[in-house]
Amino acid sequence: MPNTLQITPRLWQLKLGVVNSFLLETKDGLLLIDTGYPNSTEKLFAAVHETGHDPAHIQHLLLTHCHIDHAGSAAEVRRRTGARTYAHVTDAPLITQGIAERHNTTRRSGLVPALIYQFFIKNAGATYEPVPIDQLLQHGELLPLAGGIEVIHTPGHSSGHMALLLRQEGVLVAADLCSHVMGLSYSTVNEDIALAQQSILRVVDYPFERAVFGHGNPLDRQANQQLRDKFSGS
């Protein structure tokens, strides 16, 4: 089974088991978004090779938030590639200490979230290898890469969670703003689910046709409208 899914001519989803990373071509090398759990580097690099690229060309590493399934292998990726690291200013202090989540993180109610938590989250660990963050990001910042990457601060899942609008691709990298595993749903764990809903409803006003997620499959058509329809009344 392929470990990659091409989203646009320059963007790939890298499948690392239950979590996704994303690889984007830029004029000055490759940009990697998130790294999976600790000890995911070999699988991650194999997926990069599968796209036809060399992991040694990863020049930028964006971490969407501090959780262990997204930042767990960041230190090793940085060590092996020399990539410049980026994170939102609110979650960066946790990432630089290798702290996976804040104490107010809680599980969403229901049978499916309970099963996901039991099998994939509960024993994942509370710490990972710390990684320095070279550039702190703020809401509304525009990174001059790949035609412009807009930082959208989307707190709720974590205080410093950010989504990334790839303007030239027309794609929102939603990360864990919500999930799309068995349909759209809130993430299994959140610091503040009401704030997560507010973040989703703020994001849908941005111009994007497609969305990709840290967990699950892409939305390929009218993604902002699908998100609006799903979460407006929930």
Buried (B, 14 or more C-beta within 10 A) or exposed (E): EEBBBEBBEBBBBBBBEBBBBBBBBBEEBBBBBBBBBBEBBEBBBEBBEBBEBEBEEBBBBBBBBBBBBBBBBBBBBBEBBEBBBBBBBBBBBBBBEBBBBEEEBEBBEEEEBBEBBEEBBEEBBEEBBBBEBBBBBEBEBEBEBBEEBBBBBBBBBBBBBBBBBBBBBEBBBBBBBBBBBEEBBBBBBBBBBEBBBBBBEEBBEEEBBBBBBBBBBBBEEBBBEBBBEBBEEE
